[in-house]
């Protein structure tokens, strides 16, 4: 269970740029991630401790620290910038 949630400045900035339809979809996805932080695909290499969820045409990047039950939303970016 998630006790604390943090939104990175980059995440907040990108979220504000989204139009209403995408922002609504992202909010629903955030709710799902809060319910189950392990739904995202685990990343590898330099982004090892993070997870991503695909929401066409964007990817939502986040990290979950199980030891302190803290969820960090890191970034929203177009898939082609991966």
PDB file of N, CA, C and O in Angstrom, chain B, residues numbered from 101:
ATOM      1  N   UNK B 101       0.829  -1.185   0.000  1.00  0.00           N
ATOM      2  CA  UNK B 101       0.000   0.000   0.000  1.00  0.00           C
ATOM      3  C   UNK B 101       0.872   1.247   0.000  1.00  0.00           C
ATOM      4  O   UNK B 101       1.853   1.322   0.740  1.00  0.00           O
ATOM      5  N   UNK B 102       0.525   2.204  -0.810  1.00  0.00           N
ATOM      6  CA  UNK B 102       1.296   3.432  -0.960  1.00  0.00           C
ATOM      7  C   UNK B 102       0.940   4.397   0.167  1.00  0.00           C
ATOM      8  O   UNK B 102      -0.232   4.701   0.392  1.00  0.00           O
ATOM      9  N   UNK B 103       1.965   4.873   0.871  1.00  0.00           N
ATOM     10  CA  UNK B 103       1.738   5.827   1.962  1.00  0.00           C
ATOM     11  C   UNK B 103       1.990   7.259   1.522  1.00  0.00           C
ATOM     12  O   UNK B 103       1.355   8.191   2.016  1.00  0.00           O
ATOM     13  N   UNK B 104       2.928   7.431   0.585  1.00  0.00           N
ATOM     14  CA  UNK B 104       3.293   8.780   0.163  1.00  0.00           C
ATOM     15  C   UNK B 104       3.499   8.814  -1.350  1.00  0.00           C
ATOM     16  O   UNK B 104       3.991   7.855  -1.944  1.00  0.00           O
ATOM     17  N   UNK B 105       3.114   9.936  -1.962  1.00  0.00           N
ATOM     18  CA  UNK B 105       3.239  10.110  -3.407  1.00  0.00           C
ATOM     19  C   UNK B 105       3.955  11.423  -3.677  1.00  0.00           C
ATOM     20  O   UNK B 105       3.636  12.450  -3.078  1.00  0.00           O
ATOM     21  N   UNK B 106       4.930  11.384  -4.586  1.00  0.00           N
ATOM     22  CA  UNK B 106       5.674  12.584  -4.971  1.00  0.00           C
ATOM     23  C   UNK B 106       5.631  12.724  -6.481  1.00  0.00           C
ATOM     24  O   UNK B 106       5.806  11.749  -7.211  1.00  0.00           O
ATOM     25  N   UNK B 107       5.398  13.940  -6.942  1.00  0.00           N
ATOM     26  CA  UNK B 107       5.417  14.244  -8.369  1.00  0.00           C
ATOM     27  C   UNK B 107       6.658  15.078  -8.660  1.00  0.00           C
ATOM     28  O   UNK B 107       6.834  16.157  -8.096  1.00  0.00           O
ATOM     29  N   UNK B 108       7.513  14.577  -9.539  1.00  0.00           N
ATOM     30  CA  UNK B 108       8.712  15.318  -9.916  1.00  0.00           C
ATOM     31  C   UNK B 108       8.324  16.585 -10.666  1.00  0.00           C
ATOM     32  O   UNK B 108       7.293  16.602 -11.338  1.00  0.00           O
ATOM     33  N   UNK B 109       9.121  17.646 -10.571  1.00  0.00           N
ATOM     34  CA  UNK B 109       8.813  18.887 -11.295  1.00  0.00           C
ATOM     35  C   UNK B 109       8.643  18.666 -12.801  1.00  0.00           C
ATOM     36  O   UNK B 109       7.787  19.288 -13.430  1.00  0.00           O
ATOM     37  N   UNK B 110       9.452  17.788 -13.369  1.00  0.00           N
ATOM     38  CA  UNK B 110       9.348  17.498 -14.802  1.00  0.00           C
ATOM     39  C   UNK B 110       8.003  16.849 -15.131  1.00  0.00           C
ATOM     40  O   UNK B 110       7.386  17.162 -16.149  1.00  0.00           O
ATOM     41  N   UNK B 111       7.556  15.944 -14.260  1.00  0.00           N
ATOM     42  CA  UNK B 111       6.257  15.290 -14.438  1.00  0.00           C
ATOM     43  C   UNK B 111       5.140  16.328 -14.401  1.00  0.00           C
ATOM     44  O   UNK B 111       4.271  16.342 -15.274  1.00  0.00           O
ATOM     45  N   UNK B 112       5.163  17.187 -13.402  1.00  0.00           N
ATOM     46  CA  UNK B 112       4.123  18.213 -13.255  1.00  0.00           C
ATOM     47  C   UNK B 112       4.084  19.147 -14.452  1.00  0.00           C
ATOM     48  O   UNK B 112       3.011  19.517 -14.928  1.00  0.00           O
ATOM     49  N   UNK B 113       5.258  19.525 -14.935  1.00  0.00           N
ATOM     50  CA  UNK B 113       5.341  20.423 -16.088  1.00  0.00           C
ATOM     51  C   UNK B 113       4.745  19.773 -17.338  1.00  0.00           C
ATOM     52  O   UNK B 113       3.983  20.407 -18.068  1.00  0.00           O
ATOM     53  N   UNK B 114       5.094  18.511 -17.580  1.00  0.00           N
ATOM     54  CA  UNK B 114       4.581  17.794 -18.741  1.00  0.00           C
ATOM     55  C   UNK B 114       3.074  17.556 -18.618  1.00  0.00           C
ATOM     56  O   UNK B 114       2.347  17.639 -19.608  1.00  0.00           O
ATOM     57  N   UNK B 115       2.612  17.260 -17.408  1.00  0.00           N
ATOM     58  CA  UNK B 115       1.193  17.005 -17.193  1.00  0.00           C
ATOM     59  C   UNK B 115       0.361  18.248 -17.510  1.00  0.00           C
ATOM     60  O   UNK B 115      -0.725  18.140 -18.080  1.00  0.00           O
ATOM     61  N   UNK B 116       0.864  19.413 -17.146  1.00  0.00           N
ATOM     62  CA  UNK B 116       0.146  20.663 -17.416  1.00  0.00           C
ATOM     63  C   UNK B 116       0.019  20.940 -18.913  1.00  0.00           C
ATOM     64  O   UNK B 116      -0.910  21.621 -19.345  1.00  0.00           O
ATOM     65  N   UNK B 117       0.951  20.414 -19.697  1.00  0.00           N
ATOM     66  CA  UNK B 117       0.933  20.636 -21.146  1.00  0.00           C
ATOM     67  C   UNK B 117      -0.079  19.752 -21.873  1.00  0.00           C
ATOM     68  O   UNK B 117      -0.439  20.039 -23.015  1.00  0.00           O
ATOM     69  N   UNK B 118      -0.538  18.687 -21.230  1.00  0.00           N
ATOM     70  CA  UNK B 118      -1.462  17.765 -21.878  1.00  0.00           C
ATOM     71  C   UNK B 118      -2.840  18.396 -22.052  1.00  0.00           C
ATOM     72  O   UNK B 118      -3.276  19.203 -21.230  1.00  0.00           O
ATOM     73  N   UNK B 119      -3.520  18.015 -23.136  1.00  0.00           N
ATOM     74  CA  UNK B 119      -4.896  18.501 -23.296  1.00  0.00           C
ATOM     75  C   UNK B 119      -5.826  17.705 -22.368  1.00  0.00           C
ATOM     76  O   UNK B 119      -5.406  16.733 -21.739  1.00  0.00           O
ATOM     77  N   UNK B 120      -7.065  18.122 -22.296  1.00  0.00           N
ATOM     78  CA  UNK B 120      -8.007  17.573 -21.314  1.00  0.00           C
ATOM     79  C   UNK B 120      -8.226  16.067 -21.463  1.00  0.00           C
ATOM     80  O   UNK B 120      -8.312  15.359 -20.460  1.00  0.00           O
ATOM     81  N   UNK B 121      -8.316  15.569 -22.695  1.00  0.00           N
ATOM     82  CA  UNK B 121      -8.582  14.139 -22.876  1.00  0.00           C
ATOM     83  C   UNK B 121      -7.414  13.295 -22.345  1.00  0.00           C
ATOM     84  O   UNK B 121      -7.633  12.282 -21.680  1.00  0.00           O
ATOM     85  N   UNK B 122      -6.185  13.711 -22.637  1.00  0.00           N
ATOM     86  CA  UNK B 122      -5.027  12.959 -22.149  1.00  0.00           C
ATOM     87  C   UNK B 122      -4.861  13.115 -20.646  1.00  0.00           C
ATOM     88  O   UNK B 122      -4.505  12.154 -19.963  1.00  0.00           O
ATOM     89  N   UNK B 123      -5.111  14.305 -20.121  1.00  0.00           N
ATOM     90  CA  UNK B 123      -4.943  14.491 -18.675  1.00  0.00           C
ATOM     91  C   UNK B 123      -5.936  13.625 -17.898  1.00  0.00           C
ATOM     92  O   UNK B 123      -5.599  13.109 -16.832  1.00  0.00           O
ATOM     93  N   UNK B 124      -7.140  13.462 -18.412  1.00  0.00           N
ATOM     94  CA  UNK B 124      -8.127  12.593 -17.765  1.00  0.00           C
ATOM     95  C   UNK B 124      -7.652  11.144 -17.790  1.00  0.00           C
ATOM     96  O   UNK B 124      -7.772  10.429 -16.795  1.00  0.00           O
ATOM     97  N   UNK B 125      -7.116  10.714 -18.924  1.00  0.00           N
ATOM     98  CA  UNK B 125      -6.611   9.338 -19.037  1.00  0.00           C
ATOM     99  C   UNK B 125      -5.416   9.111 -18.110  1.00  0.00           C
ATOM    100  O   UNK B 125      -5.285   8.047 -17.506  1.00  0.00           O
ATOM    101  N   UNK B 126      -4.551  10.113 -18.004  1.00  0.00           N
ATOM    102  CA  UNK B 126      -3.386   9.995 -17.124  1.00  0.00           C
ATOM    103  C   UNK B 126      -3.833   9.921 -15.664  1.00  0.00           C
ATOM    104  O   UNK B 126      -3.270   9.147 -14.891  1.00  0.00           O
ATOM    105  N   UNK B 127      -4.823  10.703 -15.278  1.00  0.00           N
ATOM    106  CA  UNK B 127      -5.336  10.658 -13.904  1.00  0.00           C
ATOM    107  C   UNK B 127      -5.866   9.267 -13.562  1.00  0.00           C
ATOM    108  O   UNK B 127      -5.612   8.754 -12.472  1.00  0.00           O
ATOM    109  N   UNK B 128      -6.601   8.659 -14.491  1.00  0.00           N
ATOM    110  CA  UNK B 128      -7.119   7.306 -14.269  1.00  0.00           C
ATOM    111  C   UNK B 128      -5.977   6.300 -14.138  1.00  0.00           C
ATOM    112  O   UNK B 128      -6.026   5.394 -13.306  1.00  0.00           O
ATOM    113  N   UNK B 129      -4.954   6.471 -14.969  1.00  0.00           N
ATOM    114  CA  UNK B 129      -3.803   5.580 -14.914  1.00  0.00           C
ATOM    115  C   UNK B 129      -3.048   5.750 -13.595  1.00  0.00           C
ATOM    116  O   UNK B 129      -2.580   4.767 -13.020  1.00  0.00           O
ATOM    117  N   UNK B 130      -2.927   6.978 -13.115  1.00  0.00           N
ATOM    118  CA  UNK B 130      -2.274   7.227 -11.829  1.00  0.00           C
ATOM    119  C   UNK B 130      -3.026   6.521 -10.706  1.00  0.00           C
ATOM    120  O   UNK B 130      -2.409   5.950  -9.806  1.00  0.00           O
ATOM    121  N   UNK B 131      -4.345   6.558 -10.756  1.00  0.00           N
ATOM    122  CA  UNK B 131      -5.148   5.863  -9.743  1.00  0.00           C
ATOM    123  C   UNK B 131      -4.872   4.360  -9.763  1.00  0.00           C
ATOM    124  O   UNK B 131      -4.764   3.734  -8.708  1.00  0.00           O
ATOM    125  N   UNK B 132      -4.758   3.778 -10.964  1.00  0.00           N
ATOM    126  CA  UNK B 132      -4.457   2.350 -11.076  1.00  0.00           C
ATOM    127  C   UNK B 132      -3.073   2.033 -10.526  1.00  0.00           C
ATOM    128  O   UNK B 132      -2.879   1.013  -9.866  1.00  0.00           O
ATOM    129  N   UNK B 133      -2.107   2.916 -10.801  1.00  0.00           N
ATOM    130  CA  UNK B 133      -0.744   2.703 -10.313  1.00  0.00           C
ATOM    131  C   UNK B 133      -0.713   2.790  -8.787  1.00  0.00           C
ATOM    132  O   UNK B 133      -0.005   2.022  -8.136  1.00  0.00           O
ATOM    133  N   UNK B 134      -1.471   3.715  -8.223  1.00  0.00           N
ATOM    134  CA  UNK B 134      -1.520   3.847  -6.762  1.00  0.00           C
ATOM    135  C   UNK B 134      -2.105   2.583  -6.134  1.00  0.00           C
ATOM    136  O   UNK B 134      -1.640   2.141  -5.083  1.00  0.00           O
ATOM    137  N   UNK B 135      -3.116   2.002  -6.769  1.00  0.00           N
ATOM    138  CA  UNK B 135      -3.718   0.761  -6.270  1.00  0.00           C
ATOM    139  C   UNK B 135      -2.750  -0.408  -6.362  1.00  0.00           C
ATOM    140  O   UNK B 135      -2.695  -1.241  -5.458  1.00  0.00           O
ATOM    141  N   UNK B 136      -1.984  -0.477  -7.453  1.00  0.00           N
ATOM    142  CA  UNK B 136      -1.026  -1.562  -7.658  1.00  0.00           C
ATOM    143  C   UNK B 136       0.233  -1.011  -8.325  1.00  0.00           C
ATOM    144  O   UNK B 136       0.291  -0.945  -9.553  1.00  0.00           O
ATOM    145  N   UNK B 137       1.239  -0.615  -7.547  1.00  0.00           N
ATOM    146  CA  UNK B 137       2.450  -0.013  -8.118  1.00  0.00           C
ATOM    147  C   UNK B 137       3.289  -0.945  -8.994  1.00  0.00           C
ATOM    148  O   UNK B 137       4.230  -0.490  -9.644  1.00  0.00           O
ATOM    149  N   UNK B 138       2.970  -2.220  -9.022  1.00  0.00           N
ATOM    150  CA  UNK B 138       3.760  -3.170  -9.797  1.00  0.00           C
ATOM    151  C   UNK B 138       3.196  -3.432 -11.193  1.00  0.00           C
ATOM    152  O   UNK B 138       3.649  -4.360 -11.863  1.00  0.00           O
ATOM    153  N   UNK B 139       2.224  -2.645 -11.649  1.00  0.00           N
ATOM    154  CA  UNK B 139       1.632  -2.903 -12.962  1.00  0.00           C
ATOM    155  C   UNK B 139       2.539  -2.470 -14.107  1.00  0.00           C
ATOM    156  O   UNK B 139       2.420  -2.991 -15.215  1.00  0.00           O
ATOM    157  N   UNK B 140       3.430  -1.539 -13.861  1.00  0.00           N
ATOM    158  CA  UNK B 140       4.299  -1.049 -14.931  1.00  0.00           C
ATOM    159  C   UNK B 140       5.401  -2.027 -15.283  1.00  0.00           C
ATOM    160  O   UNK B 140       5.751  -2.915 -14.505  1.00  0.00           O
ATOM    161  N   UNK B 141       5.933  -1.838 -16.470  1.00  0.00           N
ATOM    162  CA  UNK B 141       7.032  -2.680 -16.949  1.00  0.00           C
ATOM    163  C   UNK B 141       8.333  -2.225 -16.283  1.00  0.00           C
ATOM    164  O   UNK B 141       8.675  -1.044 -16.354  1.00  0.00           O
ATOM    165  N   UNK B 142       9.065  -3.140 -15.635  1.00  0.00           N
ATOM    166  CA  UNK B 142      10.338  -2.764 -15.017  1.00  0.00           C
ATOM    167  C   UNK B 142      11.368  -2.391 -16.086  1.00  0.00           C
ATOM    168  O   UNK B 142      11.502  -3.079 -17.097  1.00  0.00           O
ATOM    169  N   UNK B 143      12.077  -1.319 -15.856  1.00  0.00           N
ATOM    170  CA  UNK B 143      13.105  -0.870 -16.792  1.00  0.00           C
ATOM    171  C   UNK B 143      14.458  -1.499 -16.438  1.00  0.00           C
ATOM    172  O   UNK B 143      14.632  -2.065 -15.359  1.00  0.00           O
ATOM    173  N   UNK B 144      15.412  -1.386 -17.372  1.00  0.00           N
ATOM    174  CA  UNK B 144      16.731  -1.989 -17.189  1.00  0.00           C
ATOM    175  C   UNK B 144      17.815  -0.935 -17.350  1.00  0.00           C
ATOM    176  O   UNK B 144      17.550   0.209 -17.719  1.00  0.00           O
ATOM    177  N   UNK B 145      19.038  -1.351 -17.064  1.00  0.00           N
ATOM    178  CA  UNK B 145      20.246  -0.559 -17.241  1.00  0.00           C
ATOM    179  C   UNK B 145      20.231   0.704 -16.394  1.00  0.00           C
ATOM    180  O   UNK B 145      20.047   0.603 -15.181  1.00  0.00           O
ATOM    181  N   UNK B 146      20.416   1.884 -16.967  1.00  0.00           N
ATOM    182  CA  UNK B 146      20.525   3.107 -16.163  1.00  0.00           C
ATOM    183  C   UNK B 146      19.201   3.504 -15.503  1.00  0.00           C
ATOM    184  O   UNK B 146      19.193   4.327 -14.587  1.00  0.00           O
ATOM    185  N   UNK B 147      18.102   2.939 -15.951  1.00  0.00           N
ATOM    186  CA  UNK B 147      16.783   3.252 -15.370  1.00  0.00           C
ATOM    187  C   UNK B 147      16.245   2.056 -14.595  1.00  0.00           C
ATOM    188  O   UNK B 147      15.035   1.837 -14.546  1.00  0.00           O
ATOM    189  N   UNK B 148      17.131   1.293 -13.999  1.00  0.00           N
ATOM    190  CA  UNK B 148      16.797   0.007 -13.401  1.00  0.00           C
ATOM    191  C   UNK B 148      15.708   0.058 -12.331  1.00  0.00           C
ATOM    192  O   UNK B 148      14.856  -0.830 -12.305  1.00  0.00           O
ATOM    193  N   UNK B 149      15.698   1.030 -11.471  1.00  0.00           N
ATOM    194  CA  UNK B 149      14.746   1.079 -10.356  1.00  0.00           C
ATOM    195  C   UNK B 149      13.415   1.726 -10.721  1.00  0.00           C
ATOM    196  O   UNK B 149      12.607   2.014  -9.838  1.00  0.00           O
ATOM    197  N   UNK B 150      13.177   1.957 -12.005  1.00  0.00           N
ATOM    198  CA  UNK B 150      11.938   2.612 -12.424  1.00  0.00           C
ATOM    199  C   UNK B 150      11.041   1.639 -13.181  1.00  0.00           C
ATOM    200  O   UNK B 150      11.459   0.551 -13.576  1.00  0.00           O
ATOM    201  N   UNK B 151       9.809   2.064 -13.366  1.00  0.00           N
ATOM    202  CA  UNK B 151       8.826   1.304 -14.142  1.00  0.00           C
ATOM    203  C   UNK B 151       8.139   2.261 -15.109  1.00  0.00           C
ATOM    204  O   UNK B 151       8.127   3.474 -14.900  1.00  0.00           O
ATOM    205  N   UNK B 152       7.568   1.696 -16.169  1.00  0.00           N
ATOM    206  CA  UNK B 152       6.856   2.507 -17.154  1.00  0.00           C
ATOM    207  C   UNK B 152       5.535   1.852 -17.535  1.00  0.00           C
ATOM    208  O   UNK B 152       5.393   0.630 -17.544  1.00  0.00           O
ATOM    209  N   UNK B 153       4.580   2.715 -17.847  1.00  0.00           N
ATOM    210  CA  UNK B 153       3.286   2.277 -18.347  1.00  0.00           C
ATOM    211  C   UNK B 153       3.053   3.020 -19.649  1.00  0.00           C
ATOM    212  O   UNK B 153       3.289   4.226 -19.734  1.00  0.00           O
ATOM    213  N   UNK B 154       2.589   2.304 -20.663  1.00  0.00           N
ATOM    214  CA  UNK B 154       2.332   2.894 -21.973  1.00  0.00           C
ATOM    215  C   UNK B 154       0.894   3.347 -22.050  1.00  0.00           C
ATOM    216  O   UNK B 154      -0.026   2.564 -21.814  1.00  0.00           O
ATOM    217  N   UNK B 155       0.698   4.606 -22.378  1.00  0.00           N
ATOM    218  CA  UNK B 155      -0.607   5.204 -22.586  1.00  0.00           C
ATOM    219  C   UNK B 155      -0.516   5.945 -23.913  1.00  0.00           C
ATOM    220  O   UNK B 155      -0.120   7.110 -23.953  1.00  0.00           O
ATOM    221  N   UNK B 156      -0.886   5.264 -25.006  1.00  0.00           N
ATOM    222  CA  UNK B 156      -0.635   5.826 -26.337  1.00  0.00           C
ATOM    223  C   UNK B 156      -1.038   7.287 -26.459  1.00  0.00           C
ATOM    224  O   UNK B 156      -2.140   7.653 -26.051  1.00  0.00           O
ATOM    225  N   UNK B 157      -0.186   8.119 -27.002  1.00  0.00           N
ATOM    226  CA  UNK B 157       1.172   7.921 -27.510  1.00  0.00           C
ATOM    227  C   UNK B 157       2.250   8.233 -26.479  1.00  0.00           C
ATOM    228  O   UNK B 157       3.387   8.511 -26.859  1.00  0.00           O
ATOM    229  N   UNK B 158       1.934   8.198 -25.196  1.00  0.00           N
ATOM    230  CA  UNK B 158       2.886   8.583 -24.151  1.00  0.00           C
ATOM    231  C   UNK B 158       3.329   7.395 -23.307  1.00  0.00           C
ATOM    232  O   UNK B 158       2.702   6.336 -23.295  1.00  0.00           O
ATOM    233  N   UNK B 159       4.429   7.615 -22.605  1.00  0.00           N
ATOM    234  CA  UNK B 159       4.891   6.690 -21.582  1.00  0.00           C
ATOM    235  C   UNK B 159       4.942   7.462 -20.265  1.00  0.00           C
ATOM    236  O   UNK B 159       5.388   8.608 -20.216  1.00  0.00           O
ATOM    237  N   UNK B 160       4.483   6.818 -19.216  1.00  0.00           N
ATOM    238  CA  UNK B 160       4.506   7.410 -17.887  1.00  0.00           C
ATOM    239  C   UNK B 160       5.547   6.648 -17.073  1.00  0.00           C
ATOM    240  O   UNK B 160       5.437   5.436 -16.886  1.00  0.00           O
ATOM    241  N   UNK B 161       6.543   7.360 -16.599  1.00  0.00           N
ATOM    242  CA  UNK B 161       7.643   6.750 -15.859  1.00  0.00           C
ATOM    243  C   UNK B 161       7.475   7.038 -14.370  1.00  0.00           C
ATOM    244  O   UNK B 161       7.172   8.163 -13.975  1.00  0.00           O
ATOM    245  N   UNK B 162       7.676   5.999 -13.544  1.00  0.00           N
ATOM    246  CA  UNK B 162       7.563   6.166 -12.104  1.00  0.00           C
ATOM    247  C   UNK B 162       8.478   5.188 -11.388  1.00  0.00           C
ATOM    248  O   UNK B 162       8.983   4.238 -11.985  1.00  0.00           O
ATOM    249  N   UNK B 163       8.684   5.432 -10.103  1.00  0.00           N
ATOM    250  CA  UNK B 163       9.486   4.543  -9.266  1.00  0.00           C
ATOM    251  C   UNK B 163       8.713   4.278  -7.983  1.00  0.00           C
ATOM    252  O   UNK B 163       8.003   5.150  -7.481  1.00  0.00           O
ATOM    253  N   UNK B 164       8.857   3.077  -7.463  1.00  0.00           N
ATOM    254  CA  UNK B 164       8.183   2.710  -6.218  1.00  0.00           C
ATOM    255  C   UNK B 164       9.205   2.122  -5.265  1.00  0.00           C
ATOM    256  O   UNK B 164       9.869   1.136  -5.587  1.00  0.00           O
ATOM    257  N   UNK B 165       9.331   2.723  -4.097  1.00  0.00           N
ATOM    258  CA  UNK B 165      10.236   2.235  -3.063  1.00  0.00           C
ATOM    259  C   UNK B 165       9.400   1.458  -2.047  1.00  0.00           C
ATOM    260  O   UNK B 165       8.700   2.044  -1.221  1.00  0.00           O
ATOM    261  N   UNK B 166       9.486   0.141  -2.122  1.00  0.00           N
ATOM    262  CA  UNK B 166       8.657  -0.708  -1.257  1.00  0.00           C
ATOM    263  C   UNK B 166       9.018  -0.578   0.216  1.00  0.00           C
ATOM    264  O   UNK B 166       8.145  -0.698   1.076  1.00  0.00           O
ATOM    265  N   UNK B 167      10.275  -0.339   0.516  1.00  0.00           N
ATOM    266  CA  UNK B 167      10.699  -0.298   1.915  1.00  0.00           C
ATOM    267  C   UNK B 167      10.019   0.826   2.691  1.00  0.00           C
ATOM    268  O   UNK B 167       9.711   0.665   3.872  1.00  0.00           O
ATOM    269  N   UNK B 168       9.783   1.966   2.034  1.00  0.00           N
ATOM    270  CA  UNK B 168       9.110   3.081   2.714  1.00  0.00           C
ATOM    271  C   UNK B 168       7.732   3.358   2.118  1.00  0.00           C
ATOM    272  O   UNK B 168       7.054   4.309   2.509  1.00  0.00           O
ATOM    273  N   UNK B 169       7.328   2.514   1.166  1.00  0.00           N
ATOM    274  CA  UNK B 169       6.021   2.628   0.501  1.00  0.00           C
ATOM    275  C   UNK B 169       5.791   4.019  -0.081  1.00  0.00           C
ATOM    276  O   UNK B 169       4.770   4.660   0.168  1.00  0.00           O
ATOM    277  N   UNK B 170       6.771   4.464  -0.863  1.00  0.00           N
ATOM    278  CA  UNK B 170       6.748   5.799  -1.473  1.00  0.00           C
ATOM    279  C   UNK B 170       6.721   5.648  -2.993  1.00  0.00           C
ATOM    280  O   UNK B 170       7.505   4.891  -3.565  1.00  0.00           O
ATOM    281  N   UNK B 171       5.817   6.373  -3.634  1.00  0.00           N
ATOM    282  CA  UNK B 171       5.641   6.330  -5.082  1.00  0.00           C
ATOM    283  C   UNK B 171       6.099   7.668  -5.666  1.00  0.00           C
ATOM    284  O   UNK B 171       5.641   8.727  -5.236  1.00  0.00           O
ATOM    285  N   UNK B 172       7.005   7.617  -6.647  1.00  0.00           N
ATOM    286  CA  UNK B 172       7.542   8.802  -7.295  1.00  0.00           C
ATOM    287  C   UNK B 172       7.116   8.804  -8.759  1.00  0.00           C
ATOM    288  O   UNK B 172       7.482   7.896  -9.506  1.00  0.00           O
ATOM    289  N   UNK B 173       6.360   9.792  -9.175  1.00  0.00           N
ATOM    290  CA  UNK B 173       6.035   9.930 -10.590  1.00  0.00           C
ATOM    291  C   UNK B 173       7.101  10.812 -11.211  1.00  0.00           C
ATOM    292  O   UNK B 173       7.266  11.966 -10.817  1.00  0.00           O
ATOM    293  N   UNK B 174       7.831  10.268 -12.188  1.00  0.00           N
ATOM    294  CA  UNK B 174       9.027  10.918 -12.711  1.00  0.00           C
ATOM    295  C   UNK B 174       8.814  11.732 -13.978  1.00  0.00           C
ATOM    296  O   UNK B 174       9.278  12.868 -14.067  1.00  0.00           O
ATOM    297  N   UNK B 175       8.110  11.159 -14.970  1.00  0.00           N
ATOM    298  CA  UNK B 175       8.049  11.821 -16.273  1.00  0.00           C
ATOM    299  C   UNK B 175       6.896  11.278 -17.110  1.00  0.00           C
ATOM    300  O   UNK B 175       6.448  10.146 -16.928  1.00  0.00           O
ATOM    301  N   UNK B 176       6.431  12.114 -18.026  1.00  0.00           N
ATOM    302  CA  UNK B 176       5.508  11.714 -19.085  1.00  0.00           C
ATOM    303  C   UNK B 176       6.176  12.164 -20.370  1.00  0.00           C
ATOM    304  O   UNK B 176       6.520  13.337 -20.511  1.00  0.00           O
ATOM    305  N   UNK B 177       6.362  11.252 -21.303  1.00  0.00           N
ATOM    306  CA  UNK B 177       7.015  11.639 -22.556  1.00  0.00           C
ATOM    307  C   UNK B 177       6.469  10.822 -23.716  1.00  0.00           C
ATOM    308  O   UNK B 177       5.996   9.702 -23.524  1.00  0.00           O
ATOM    309  N   UNK B 178       6.534  11.389 -24.932  1.00  0.00           N
ATOM    310  CA  UNK B 178       6.076  10.634 -26.107  1.00  0.00           C
ATOM    311  C   UNK B 178       6.927   9.394 -26.324  1.00  0.00           C
ATOM    312  O   UNK B 178       8.133   9.406 -26.077  1.00  0.00           O
ATOM    313  N   UNK B 179       6.306   8.348 -26.777  1.00  0.00           N
ATOM    314  CA  UNK B 179       7.007   7.073 -26.979  1.00  0.00           C
ATOM    315  C   UNK B 179       8.201   7.205 -27.921  1.00  0.00           C
ATOM    316  O   UNK B 179       9.218   6.542 -27.721  1.00  0.00           O
ATOM    317  N   UNK B 180       8.092   8.041 -28.931  1.00  0.00           N
ATOM    318  CA  UNK B 180       9.176   8.164 -29.908  1.00  0.00           C
ATOM    319  C   UNK B 180      10.413   8.851 -29.327  1.00  0.00           C
ATOM    320  O   UNK B 180      11.448   8.880 -29.994  1.00  0.00           O
ATOM    321  N   UNK B 181      10.351   9.406 -28.107  1.00  0.00           N
ATOM    322  CA  UNK B 181      11.522  10.005 -27.469  1.00  0.00           C
ATOM    323  C   UNK B 181      12.267   9.030 -26.590  1.00  0.00           C
ATOM    324  O   UNK B 181      13.189   9.425 -25.877  1.00  0.00           O
ATOM    325  N   UNK B 182      11.898   7.786 -26.622  1.00  0.00           N
ATOM    326  CA  UNK B 182      12.513   6.773 -25.765  1.00  0.00           C
ATOM    327  C   UNK B 182      13.935   6.523 -26.114  1.00  0.00           C
ATOM    328  O   UNK B 182      14.589   5.695 -25.480  1.00  0.00           O
TER     329      UNK B 182
END
